[in-house]
Amino acid sequence: MRSDEGDFRAMERAAQLAADYRREVATAPRNPTAGYAEIHARFDGPVPEQGSDGLALIEELARGARDGLRPIVSPRFYGWVNGHSHLAGVAADWLTSAWGQNCAGIPMTPAGAAVEAVAARWLLELLHLPAESSVGLVSGATIANFVGLAAARGELLRRQGWNVEDDGLYGAPPLPVLIGADAHNTVFSGLRYLGLGEKRVTSVATDAEGRMLPAALEAALKAAGAPAIVIGQAGQINTGVSDPFSVIAPMIHAHGGWLHVDGAFGLWARASERHRHLLDGIEQADSMATDGHKWLQTPYDCGFAICRHEAAHRRAMEMQASYLTRDDPSFRHPGNYVPELSRRSRGFAAWAMMRRLGREGVARMVDEDVAVAQYMAQGMAAIPGVAVLNQPELNQFMVRFGEDRGAEAGDALTRATVEQIQRDAVAYMGTALWRGRLVMRVSVCSIATTMADADLTVAAVRDAWDTVRGANV
Protein backbone atom coordinates (compact mmCIF):
# COMPACT_ATOMS: atom_id res chain seq x y z
CA MET A 1 0.00 0.00 0.00
CA ARG A 2 1.53 3.25 -1.11
CA SER A 3 1.51 6.40 0.99
CA ASP A 4 -1.55 8.53 0.42
CA GLU A 5 -2.85 11.85 1.70
CA GLY A 6 -3.92 10.14 4.94
CA ASP A 7 -0.30 9.23 5.66
CA PHE A 8 0.80 12.81 5.19
CA ARG A 9 -1.94 13.87 7.60
CA ALA A 10 -0.61 11.19 9.96
CA MET A 11 2.83 12.84 9.93
CA GLU A 12 1.29 16.23 10.67
CA ARG A 13 -0.86 14.79 13.47
CA ALA A 14 2.14 12.98 14.97
CA ALA A 15 4.03 16.26 15.10
CA GLN A 16 1.10 17.95 16.82
CA LEU A 17 0.71 15.13 19.37
CA ALA A 18 4.44 15.15 20.07
CA ALA A 19 4.48 18.90 20.63
CA ASP A 20 1.45 18.65 22.92
CA TYR A 21 3.16 15.94 24.96
CA ARG A 22 6.31 17.98 25.41
CA ARG A 23 4.32 21.09 26.44
CA GLU A 24 2.54 19.05 29.11
CA VAL A 25 5.36 16.81 30.33
CA ALA A 26 6.69 19.16 33.02
CA THR A 27 3.40 18.86 34.89
CA ALA A 28 2.54 15.30 33.86
CA PRO A 29 2.42 12.47 36.43
CA ARG A 30 5.91 11.26 37.28
CA ASN A 31 4.80 7.63 36.88
CA PRO A 32 2.84 5.79 34.18
CA THR A 33 -0.81 5.51 35.15
CA ALA A 34 -1.31 2.30 33.17
CA GLY A 35 0.82 -0.82 33.59
CA TYR A 36 2.37 -3.29 31.17
CA ALA A 37 -0.51 -5.77 31.15
CA GLU A 38 -3.10 -3.09 30.45
CA ILE A 39 -1.05 -1.52 27.66
CA HIS A 40 -0.27 -4.94 26.17
CA ALA A 41 -3.96 -5.82 26.06
CA ARG A 42 -4.77 -2.61 24.18
CA PHE A 43 -2.34 -3.40 21.38
CA ASP A 44 -2.55 -7.21 21.32
CA GLY A 45 -4.64 -9.26 18.95
CA PRO A 46 -4.33 -11.20 15.69
CA VAL A 47 -2.17 -9.84 12.91
CA PRO A 48 -4.48 -7.43 11.02
CA GLU A 49 -5.85 -8.90 7.82
CA GLN A 50 -6.33 -5.46 6.33
CA GLY A 51 -4.22 -2.36 6.66
CA SER A 52 -5.30 0.76 8.53
CA ASP A 53 -5.57 4.39 7.62
CA GLY A 54 -2.36 6.19 8.59
CA LEU A 55 -4.07 8.95 10.52
CA ALA A 56 -6.25 6.46 12.39
CA LEU A 57 -3.33 4.32 13.47
CA ILE A 58 -1.40 7.34 14.79
CA GLU A 59 -4.43 8.29 16.87
CA GLU A 60 -4.70 4.70 18.09
CA LEU A 61 -1.00 4.54 18.97
CA ALA A 62 -1.02 7.82 20.86
CA ARG A 63 -4.23 7.03 22.69
CA GLY A 64 -3.09 3.55 23.68
CA ALA A 65 0.46 4.40 24.77
CA ARG A 66 0.12 7.84 26.36
CA ASP A 67 -0.66 6.79 29.92
CA GLY A 68 2.02 4.10 29.87
CA LEU A 69 4.84 6.56 29.21
CA ARG A 70 7.27 7.56 31.93
CA PRO A 71 8.11 11.29 31.65
CA ILE A 72 11.87 10.75 31.39
CA VAL A 73 12.27 14.12 29.66
CA SER A 74 10.63 16.01 32.53
CA PRO A 75 12.82 18.35 34.63
CA ARG A 76 12.62 16.26 37.81
CA PHE A 77 13.58 12.86 36.46
CA TYR A 78 16.75 11.69 38.22
CA GLY A 79 16.40 7.92 37.93
CA TRP A 80 19.05 7.35 35.26
CA VAL A 81 21.60 9.54 33.53
CA ASN A 82 19.27 10.71 30.78
CA GLY A 83 19.25 13.94 28.85
CA HIS A 84 16.19 15.98 27.98
CA SER A 85 15.83 14.98 24.30
CA HIS A 86 15.93 18.68 23.50
CA LEU A 87 13.26 19.83 21.07
CA ALA A 88 15.80 21.06 18.52
CA GLY A 89 17.39 17.63 18.43
CA VAL A 90 13.99 15.95 18.24
CA ALA A 91 13.03 18.15 15.29
CA ALA A 92 16.27 17.25 13.51
CA ASP A 93 15.60 13.59 14.30
CA TRP A 94 12.14 13.86 12.71
CA LEU A 95 13.76 15.16 9.54
CA THR A 96 16.32 12.34 9.72
CA SER A 97 13.55 9.75 9.84
CA ALA A 98 11.59 11.47 7.07
CA TRP A 99 14.65 11.75 4.83
CA GLY A 100 15.38 8.03 5.33
CA GLN A 101 19.11 8.29 4.65
CA ASN A 102 21.34 5.24 5.20
CA CYS A 103 24.61 6.73 6.40
CA ALA A 104 26.90 3.86 5.43
CA GLY A 105 28.88 5.91 2.94
CA ILE A 106 29.22 9.09 0.94
CA PRO A 107 27.57 7.91 -2.33
CA MET A 108 24.47 6.82 -0.40
CA THR A 109 23.99 10.17 1.32
CA PRO A 110 26.47 12.97 0.68
CA ALA A 111 24.50 15.19 3.07
CA GLY A 112 24.41 12.63 5.89
CA ALA A 113 28.11 11.87 5.52
CA ALA A 114 29.13 15.53 5.33
CA VAL A 115 27.07 16.64 8.32
CA GLU A 116 28.35 13.69 10.35
CA ALA A 117 31.94 14.67 9.52
CA VAL A 118 31.31 18.21 10.78
CA ALA A 119 29.60 16.92 13.92
CA ALA A 120 32.58 14.64 14.61
CA ARG A 121 35.04 17.52 14.30
CA TRP A 122 32.89 19.81 16.43
CA LEU A 123 32.72 17.11 19.11
CA LEU A 124 36.51 16.89 19.34
CA GLU A 125 36.84 20.67 19.52
CA LEU A 126 34.06 20.98 22.08
CA LEU A 127 35.64 18.37 24.36
CA HIS A 128 39.24 19.53 23.79
CA LEU A 129 40.38 16.18 22.41
CA PRO A 130 43.18 15.53 19.89
CA ALA A 131 42.17 16.71 16.44
CA GLU A 132 43.62 13.61 14.76
CA SER A 133 41.13 11.37 16.56
CA SER A 134 38.53 9.47 14.56
CA VAL A 135 34.89 9.42 15.62
CA GLY A 136 32.18 6.86 14.92
CA LEU A 137 28.53 7.77 15.54
CA VAL A 138 26.84 4.76 17.10
CA SER A 139 23.64 4.02 19.00
CA GLY A 140 25.03 4.77 22.46
CA ALA A 141 27.89 4.25 24.91
CA THR A 142 27.43 0.47 25.02
CA ILE A 143 28.35 0.14 21.35
CA ALA A 144 30.87 2.99 21.60
CA ASN A 145 32.68 0.99 24.29
CA PHE A 146 32.54 -2.06 22.04
CA VAL A 147 34.10 -0.10 19.16
CA GLY A 148 36.90 1.34 21.30
CA LEU A 149 37.70 -2.06 22.79
CA ALA A 150 37.67 -3.65 19.31
CA ALA A 151 40.28 -1.11 18.19
CA ALA A 152 42.30 -1.84 21.33
CA ARG A 153 42.13 -5.60 20.80
CA GLY A 154 43.25 -5.34 17.19
CA GLU A 155 46.07 -2.88 17.80
CA LEU A 156 47.63 -4.60 20.81
CA LEU A 157 47.57 -7.97 19.05
CA ARG A 158 48.92 -6.42 15.83
CA ARG A 159 51.92 -5.14 17.81
CA GLN A 160 52.56 -8.76 18.77
CA GLY A 161 52.38 -9.92 15.15
CA TRP A 162 48.79 -11.18 15.20
CA ASN A 163 46.02 -10.03 12.83
CA VAL A 164 42.84 -10.61 14.79
CA GLU A 165 40.63 -9.09 12.10
CA ASP A 166 41.78 -11.80 9.66
CA ASP A 167 42.67 -14.71 11.92
CA GLY A 168 40.38 -14.34 14.92
CA LEU A 169 41.36 -15.18 18.47
CA TYR A 170 42.20 -18.88 18.07
CA GLY A 171 45.89 -19.17 18.93
CA ALA A 172 46.29 -15.44 19.52
CA PRO A 173 48.79 -14.14 22.08
CA PRO A 174 47.42 -13.37 25.55
CA LEU A 175 45.61 -10.06 25.93
CA PRO A 176 45.17 -9.02 29.57
CA VAL A 177 42.31 -6.71 30.48
CA LEU A 178 42.51 -4.53 33.61
CA ILE A 179 39.46 -2.70 34.86
CA GLY A 180 38.50 -0.57 37.85
CA ALA A 181 36.50 -2.34 40.55
CA ASP A 182 33.53 0.02 40.12
CA ALA A 183 33.21 -0.04 36.32
CA HIS A 184 29.83 0.12 34.60
CA ASN A 185 28.41 -3.11 33.21
CA THR A 186 28.36 -1.87 29.60
CA VAL A 187 32.11 -2.35 29.27
CA PHE A 188 31.72 -5.97 30.34
CA SER A 189 29.17 -6.40 27.57
CA GLY A 190 31.74 -5.12 25.08
CA LEU A 191 34.35 -7.56 26.36
CA ARG A 192 31.86 -10.40 25.98
CA TYR A 193 30.96 -9.42 22.42
CA LEU A 194 34.66 -9.34 21.50
CA GLY A 195 35.45 -12.79 22.84
CA LEU A 196 37.61 -11.40 25.64
CA GLY A 197 35.26 -12.59 28.37
CA GLU A 198 33.57 -10.44 30.98
CA LYS A 199 34.98 -12.54 33.83
CA ARG A 200 38.53 -12.99 32.52
CA VAL A 201 39.57 -9.56 33.71
CA THR A 202 41.77 -8.29 36.49
CA SER A 203 39.93 -5.96 38.84
CA VAL A 204 41.93 -2.95 40.00
CA ALA A 205 41.21 -1.54 43.46
CA THR A 206 39.51 1.84 43.76
CA ASP A 207 39.17 4.48 46.44
CA ALA A 208 36.08 5.19 48.53
CA GLU A 209 34.31 6.96 45.64
CA GLY A 210 35.38 4.65 42.81
CA ARG A 211 38.58 6.17 41.42
CA MET A 212 41.19 3.68 40.25
CA LEU A 213 44.18 3.57 42.59
CA PRO A 214 47.42 4.18 40.64
CA ALA A 215 49.52 1.94 42.90
CA ALA A 216 47.09 -0.94 42.41
CA LEU A 217 47.10 -0.38 38.64
CA GLU A 218 50.90 -0.30 38.52
CA ALA A 219 51.06 -3.63 40.34
CA ALA A 220 48.48 -5.13 37.96
CA LEU A 221 50.35 -3.87 34.89
CA LYS A 222 53.58 -5.46 36.13
CA ALA A 223 51.82 -8.74 36.84
CA ALA A 224 49.94 -8.84 33.52
CA GLY A 225 52.78 -10.41 31.55
CA ALA A 226 51.81 -8.66 28.29
CA PRO A 227 50.62 -5.24 27.15
CA ALA A 228 47.13 -4.79 28.56
CA ILE A 229 43.88 -3.09 27.71
CA VAL A 230 43.08 -0.87 30.70
CA ILE A 231 39.49 0.36 31.04
CA GLY A 232 39.03 3.59 32.98
CA GLN A 233 36.00 5.75 33.49
CA ALA A 234 35.03 9.39 33.36
CA GLY A 235 32.00 9.67 35.61
CA GLN A 236 31.34 6.75 37.93
CA ILE A 237 27.66 5.92 37.63
CA ASN A 238 26.90 6.36 41.36
CA THR A 239 29.41 8.98 42.50
CA GLY A 240 30.30 10.82 39.28
CA VAL A 241 34.06 10.72 39.94
CA SER A 242 36.70 10.05 37.29
CA ASP A 243 39.94 8.12 37.30
CA PRO A 244 43.23 10.07 37.70
CA PHE A 245 44.08 10.03 34.00
CA SER A 246 47.12 12.30 34.18
CA VAL A 247 48.73 9.67 36.42
CA ILE A 248 47.50 6.41 34.95
CA ALA A 249 47.72 7.19 31.21
CA PRO A 250 51.56 7.55 31.12
CA MET A 251 51.84 4.48 33.35
CA ILE A 252 49.74 2.38 30.95
CA HIS A 253 51.66 3.54 27.90
CA ALA A 254 55.01 2.87 29.59
CA HIS A 255 53.90 -0.76 29.83
CA GLY A 256 52.84 -0.81 26.17
CA GLY A 257 49.13 -0.84 26.99
CA TRP A 258 46.00 0.83 25.68
CA LEU A 259 43.76 3.08 27.78
CA HIS A 260 40.08 2.98 26.93
CA VAL A 261 37.74 5.31 28.85
CA ASP A 262 34.04 4.79 29.42
CA GLY A 263 32.93 8.42 29.53
CA ALA A 264 29.21 7.98 28.85
CA PHE A 265 28.32 11.20 30.66
CA GLY A 266 31.48 12.32 32.46
CA LEU A 267 33.41 13.11 29.29
CA TRP A 268 31.15 16.15 28.81
CA ALA A 269 32.86 17.83 31.77
CA ARG A 270 35.62 18.61 29.25
CA ALA A 271 33.26 21.19 27.74
CA SER A 272 33.25 23.17 31.00
CA GLU A 273 36.15 25.41 31.93
CA ARG A 274 35.04 25.13 35.55
CA HIS A 275 35.06 21.31 35.63
CA ARG A 276 37.54 20.34 32.90
CA HIS A 277 40.31 19.80 35.46
CA LEU A 278 38.45 16.75 36.78
CA LEU A 279 39.43 14.97 33.57
CA ASP A 280 43.01 16.22 33.22
CA GLY A 281 45.04 13.76 31.17
CA ILE A 282 42.10 12.08 29.47
CA GLU A 283 43.33 13.46 26.15
CA GLN A 284 46.10 10.85 26.43
CA ALA A 285 43.58 8.00 26.31
CA ASP A 286 43.69 5.79 23.23
CA SER A 287 39.93 5.47 22.90
CA MET A 288 36.82 6.84 24.58
CA ALA A 289 33.07 6.32 24.57
CA THR A 290 30.36 8.85 25.32
CA ASP A 291 26.65 9.44 24.78
CA GLY A 292 24.95 12.27 22.94
CA HIS A 293 21.61 11.43 24.54
CA LYS A 294 23.01 12.29 27.95
CA TRP A 295 24.67 15.69 28.34
CA LEU A 296 24.35 16.77 24.71
CA GLN A 297 20.57 16.31 25.12
CA THR A 298 20.06 14.60 21.73
CA PRO A 299 17.24 12.10 21.29
CA TYR A 300 18.15 8.47 21.90
CA ASP A 301 20.29 6.58 19.39
CA CYS A 302 23.28 8.89 19.52
CA GLY A 303 26.67 7.86 20.89
CA PHE A 304 30.28 8.55 19.97
CA ALA A 305 33.24 6.16 19.70
CA ILE A 306 36.42 8.26 19.75
CA CYS A 307 39.84 6.81 18.91
CA ARG A 308 43.22 8.55 18.90
CA HIS A 309 44.54 5.91 16.46
CA GLU A 310 42.49 6.26 13.28
CA ALA A 311 44.12 3.31 11.50
CA ALA A 312 43.36 0.94 14.40
CA HIS A 313 39.78 2.23 14.48
CA ARG A 314 39.34 1.60 10.77
CA ARG A 315 40.92 -1.85 10.85
CA ALA A 316 38.48 -2.90 13.55
CA MET A 317 35.33 -1.56 11.86
CA GLU A 318 35.80 -1.10 8.10
CA MET A 319 33.57 -3.21 5.83
CA GLN A 320 34.28 -3.99 2.18
CA ALA A 321 31.86 -4.97 -0.57
CA SER A 322 31.84 -4.38 -4.31
CA TYR A 323 28.72 -2.22 -4.11
CA LEU A 324 30.12 -0.06 -1.30
CA THR A 325 31.88 2.40 -3.56
CA ARG A 326 34.23 4.98 -2.09
CA ASP A 327 34.64 8.54 -3.32
CA ASP A 328 37.69 10.67 -2.67
CA PRO A 329 39.71 8.81 0.01
CA SER A 330 40.52 12.16 1.65
CA PHE A 331 36.86 12.40 2.71
CA ARG A 332 35.59 10.83 5.93
CA HIS A 333 33.51 7.76 5.12
CA PRO A 334 31.10 7.20 8.03
CA GLY A 335 30.86 3.43 7.58
CA ASN A 336 34.57 3.00 8.37
CA TYR A 337 34.11 3.71 12.07
CA VAL A 338 30.98 1.84 13.20
CA PRO A 339 29.82 -1.80 13.26
CA GLU A 340 26.49 -1.16 11.52
CA LEU A 341 26.05 -1.00 7.77
CA SER A 342 22.40 0.02 7.71
CA ARG A 343 21.92 2.88 10.16
CA ARG A 344 20.18 6.22 10.43
CA SER A 345 22.09 9.44 9.75
CA ARG A 346 22.86 10.24 13.38
CA GLY A 347 24.96 13.24 12.50
CA PHE A 348 21.95 15.44 11.80
CA ALA A 349 20.67 15.43 15.41
CA ALA A 350 24.20 15.64 16.84
CA TRP A 351 25.03 18.62 14.60
CA ALA A 352 21.68 20.24 15.44
CA MET A 353 22.27 20.13 19.20
CA MET A 354 25.84 21.46 18.98
CA ARG A 355 24.55 24.20 16.67
CA ARG A 356 21.61 24.93 19.00
CA LEU A 357 23.64 25.17 22.21
CA GLY A 358 27.07 26.22 21.00
CA ARG A 359 30.23 25.87 23.08
CA GLU A 360 28.94 28.35 25.67
CA GLY A 361 25.55 26.67 25.98
CA VAL A 362 26.98 23.18 26.54
CA ALA A 363 29.39 24.52 29.18
CA ARG A 364 26.62 26.42 30.94
CA MET A 365 24.36 23.37 30.96
CA VAL A 366 27.06 21.19 32.54
CA ASP A 367 27.87 23.86 35.13
CA GLU A 368 24.21 24.40 36.02
CA ASP A 369 23.45 20.68 36.35
CA VAL A 370 26.47 20.21 38.61
CA ALA A 371 25.38 23.20 40.71
CA VAL A 372 21.86 21.76 41.02
CA ALA A 373 23.25 18.36 42.08
CA GLN A 374 25.48 19.95 44.71
CA TYR A 375 22.62 22.12 45.99
CA MET A 376 20.27 19.14 46.27
CA ALA A 377 22.91 17.04 48.03
CA GLN A 378 23.41 19.79 50.61
CA GLY A 379 19.65 20.16 51.07
CA MET A 380 19.10 16.44 51.58
CA ALA A 381 22.08 16.16 53.94
CA ALA A 382 20.40 18.74 56.19
CA ILE A 383 17.35 16.49 56.72
CA PRO A 384 17.59 14.61 60.04
CA GLY A 385 18.13 10.89 59.49
CA VAL A 386 19.28 11.34 55.89
CA ALA A 387 22.88 10.60 54.92
CA VAL A 388 24.40 11.86 51.67
CA LEU A 389 27.24 9.45 50.94
CA ASN A 390 29.19 11.68 48.57
CA GLN A 391 29.21 15.39 47.87
CA PRO A 392 29.02 15.44 44.07
CA GLU A 393 31.91 16.78 42.04
CA LEU A 394 29.77 16.26 38.95
CA ASN A 395 26.11 15.34 38.67
CA GLN A 396 25.79 12.11 40.66
CA PHE A 397 25.26 11.46 44.35
CA MET A 398 23.91 8.78 46.68
CA VAL A 399 21.60 8.98 49.68
CA ARG A 400 20.78 6.60 52.56
CA PHE A 401 17.84 6.83 54.95
CA GLY A 402 17.96 5.67 58.57
CA GLU A 403 21.67 4.95 58.40
CA ASP A 404 21.94 5.35 62.17
CA ARG A 405 19.67 2.32 62.67
CA GLY A 406 22.16 -0.14 61.18
CA ALA A 407 22.88 -1.54 57.72
CA GLU A 408 19.87 -3.85 57.41
CA ALA A 409 17.40 -1.25 58.67
CA GLY A 410 19.03 1.38 56.47
CA ASP A 411 18.48 -0.81 53.40
CA ALA A 412 14.82 -1.32 54.26
CA LEU A 413 14.19 2.35 55.05
CA THR A 414 15.99 3.49 51.91
CA ARG A 415 13.90 1.18 49.75
CA ALA A 416 10.68 2.29 51.46
CA THR A 417 11.53 5.98 51.10
CA VAL A 418 12.36 5.68 47.41
CA GLU A 419 9.10 3.82 46.83
CA GLN A 420 7.27 6.62 48.67
CA ILE A 421 9.02 9.27 46.55
CA GLN A 422 7.90 7.44 43.43
CA ARG A 423 4.32 7.19 44.69
CA ASP A 424 4.24 10.89 45.59
CA ALA A 425 5.33 11.56 41.99
CA VAL A 426 6.89 15.00 42.52
CA ALA A 427 10.25 13.67 41.33
CA TYR A 428 11.58 10.32 40.18
CA MET A 429 14.64 8.61 41.67
CA GLY A 430 15.69 4.98 41.84
CA THR A 431 17.89 2.67 43.87
CA ALA A 432 21.30 1.12 43.30
CA LEU A 433 23.79 -0.97 45.25
CA TRP A 434 27.00 0.65 46.45
CA ARG A 435 29.56 -1.41 48.35
CA GLY A 436 26.87 -3.82 49.46
CA ARG A 437 24.41 -1.17 50.65
CA LEU A 438 21.19 -0.04 49.03
CA VAL A 439 21.26 3.65 48.11
CA MET A 440 19.04 6.18 46.42
CA ARG A 441 20.95 7.39 43.38
CA VAL A 442 20.34 10.90 42.09
CA SER A 443 21.38 11.79 38.51
CA VAL A 444 21.05 15.39 37.31
CA CYS A 445 21.50 15.43 33.54
CA SER A 446 18.71 17.51 32.01
CA ILE A 447 18.99 20.98 30.56
CA ALA A 448 15.44 21.56 31.83
CA THR A 449 16.26 21.08 35.54
CA THR A 450 16.44 24.31 37.56
CA MET A 451 17.10 25.37 41.14
CA ALA A 452 13.32 25.63 41.57
CA ASP A 453 13.11 21.94 40.63
CA ALA A 454 15.87 21.26 43.15
CA ASP A 455 13.84 22.89 45.94
CA LEU A 456 10.74 20.89 45.00
CA THR A 457 12.83 17.71 44.93
CA VAL A 458 14.42 18.24 48.34
CA ALA A 459 10.99 18.98 49.80
CA ALA A 460 9.61 15.81 48.20
CA VAL A 461 12.44 13.74 49.72
CA ARG A 462 11.81 15.30 53.13
CA ASP A 463 8.07 14.58 52.92
CA ALA A 464 8.58 10.98 51.81
CA TRP A 465 11.12 10.36 54.57
CA ASP A 466 8.79 11.85 57.16
CA THR A 467 6.04 9.52 55.99
CA VAL A 468 8.26 6.43 56.13
CA ARG A 469 9.88 7.41 59.40
CA GLY A 470 6.51 8.06 60.96
CA ALA A 471 5.37 4.57 59.95
CA ASN A 472 8.52 2.97 61.38
CA VAL A 473 8.88 4.67 64.77
KOLVOBA-811166 format. One record per residue (C-alpha): x, y, z. Coordinates in steps of 0.5 Angstrom, whole numbers, plus 2048, in hexadecimal, padded with zeros to 3 digits. Layout:
! residues N
XYZ/...
***
This chain:
! residues 473
800800800/8038077FE/80380D802/7FD811801/7FA818803/7F881480A/7FF81280B/80281A80A/7FC81C80F/7FF816814/80681A814/803820815/7FE81E81B/80481A81E/80882181E/802824822/80181E827/80981E828/809826829/80382582E/806820832/80D824833/80982A835/80582683A/80B82283D/80D826842/807826846/80581F844/805819849/80C81784B/80A80F84A/80680C844/7FE80B846/7FD805842/8027FE843/8057F983E/7FF7F483E/7FA7FA83D/7FE7FD837/7FF7F6834/7F87F4834/7F67FB830/7FB7F982B/7FB7F282B/7F77ED826/7F77EA81F/7FC7EC81A/7F77F1816/7F47EE810/7F37F580D/7F87FB80D/7F5802811/7F580980F/7FB80C811/7F8812815/7F480D819/7F980981B/7FD80F81E/7F7811822/7F7809824/7FE809826/7FE81082A/7F880E82D/7FA80782F/801809832/800810835/7FF80E83C/80480883C/80A80D83A/80F80F840/81081783F/81881583F/81981C83B/815820841/81A825845/81982184C/81B81A849/82281784C/82181084C/82680F847/82B813843/82781583E/82681C83A/820820838/82081E831/82082582F/81B82882A/82082A825/823823825/81C820824/81A82481F/82182281B/81F81B81D/81881C819/81C81E813/821819813/81B813814/81781780E/81D81780A/81F81080B/826811809/82B80A80A/83180D80D/83680880B/83A80C806/83A812802/8378107FB/83180E7FF/830814803/83581A801/83181E806/83181980C/83881880B/83A81F80B/836821811/83981B815/84081D813/83F824816/83B82281C/84181D81D/84682381D/842828821/841822826/849822827/84A829827/84482A82C/847825831/84E827830/85182082D/85681F828/854821821/85781B81E/852817821/84D81381D/84681381F/84080E81E/83981081F/83680A822/82F808826/83280A82D/838808832/837801832/83980082B/83E80682B/841802831/8417FC82C/844800826/84A80382B/84B7FC82E/84B7F9827/8517FE824/8557FC82B/8547F582A/8567F5822/85C7FA824/85F7F782A/85F7F0826/8627F3820/8687F6824/8697EE826/8697EC81E/8627EA81E/85C7EC81A/8567EB81E/8517EE818/8547E8813/8557E3818/8517E381E/8537E2825/8547DA824/85C7DA826/85D7E1827/8627E482C/85F7E5833/85B7EC834/85A7EE83B/8557F383D/8557F7843/84F7FB846/84D7FF84C/8497FB851/843800850/842800849/83C800845/8397FA842/8397FC83B/8407FB83B/83F7F483D/83A7F3837/83F7F6832/8457F1835/8407EB834/83E7ED82D/8457ED82B/8477E682E/84B7E9833/8477E7839/8437EB83E/8467E7844/84D7E6841/84F7ED843/8547EF849/8507F484E/8547FA850/8527FD857/84F804858/84E80985D/84880A861/84580E85B/847809856/84D80C853/852807850/858807855/85F808851/863804856/85E7FE855/85E7FF84D/8667FF84D/8667F9851/8617F684C/8657F8846/86B7F5848/8687EF84A/8647EE843/86A7EB83F/8687EF839/8657F6836/85E7F6839/8587FA837/8567FE83D/84F80183E/84E807842/84880B843/846813843/840813847/83F80D84C/83780C84B/83680D853/83B812855/83D81684F/844815850/84981484B/85081084B/85681484B/858814844/85E819844/861813849/85F80D846/85F80E83E/86780F83E/868809843/86380583E/867807838/86E80683B/86C7FE83C/86A7FE834/8627FE836/85C802833/858806838/850806836/84B80B83A/84480A83B/84281183B/83A81083A/83981683D/83F819841/84381A83B/83E82083A/842824840/84782583A/84382A837/84282E83E/848833840/846832847/84682B847/84B829842/851828847/84D82184A/84F81E843/856820842/85A81C83E/85481883B/85781B834/85C816835/857810835/85780C82E/85080B82E/84A80E831/84280D831/83D812833/835813832/83281982E/82B817831/82E819838/83181F839/831822831/829821832/82881D82B/82281882B/82481182C/82980D827/82F812827/83581082A/83D811828/84280C827/849811828/85080E826/856811826/85980C821/85580D81B/858807817/85780281D/85080481D/84F803816/8527FC816/84D7FA81B/8477FD818/8487FE810/8437FA80C/8457F8804/8407F67FF/8407F77F7/8397FC7F8/83C8007FD/8408057F9/84480A7FC/8458117F9/84B8157FB/84F812800/851818803/84A819805/84781680C/84381080A/83E80E810/83E80780F/845806811/844807818/83E80481A/83C7FC81B/8357FE817/8347FE810/82D80080F/82C806814/82880C815/82C813814/82E81481B/83281A819/82C81F818/82981F81F/83081F822/83282581D/82B82881F/82D828826/83482B826/831830821/82B832826/82F83282C/83683482A/83C83482E/83A839833/833835834/83682E835/83B83183A/83583583E/83182F83E/83682A841/838830846/830831848/82F829849/83582884D/83382E851/82C82C852/82E825854/833828859/82D82C85C/82982685D/82E822860/82F828865/827828866/826821867/82C82086C/829825870/823821871/82381D878/824816877/827817870/82E81586E/831818867/836813866/83A817861/83A81F860/83A81F858/840822854/83C82184E/83481F84D/834818851/833817859/83081285D/82B812863/82A80D869/82480E86E/82480B875/82B80A875/82C80B87C/82780587D/82C80087A/82E7FD873/8287F8873/8237FD875/826803871/8257FE86B/81E7FD86D/81C80586E/820807868/81C802863/815805867/81780C866/81980B85F/81280885E/80F80D861/81281385D/81080F857/80980E859/80881685B/80B817854/80E81E855/81481B853/817815850/81D811853/81F80A854/824805858/82B802857/8307FE85A/83680185D/83B7FD861/8367F8863/8317FE865/82A800862/82B807860/82680C85D/82A80F857/829816854/82B81884D/82A81F84B/82B81F843/825823840/82682A83D/81F82B840/82182A847/82183184B/822833852/81B833853/81A82C851/82082B856/81C82E85C/81582A85A/81A82385A/81D824861/816826864/813820860/81981B863/81881F86A/81081D86A/811816868/81681586D/812818872/80C813870/81180D870/81480F877/80D81087A/80B809878/81180687B/812809882/
***
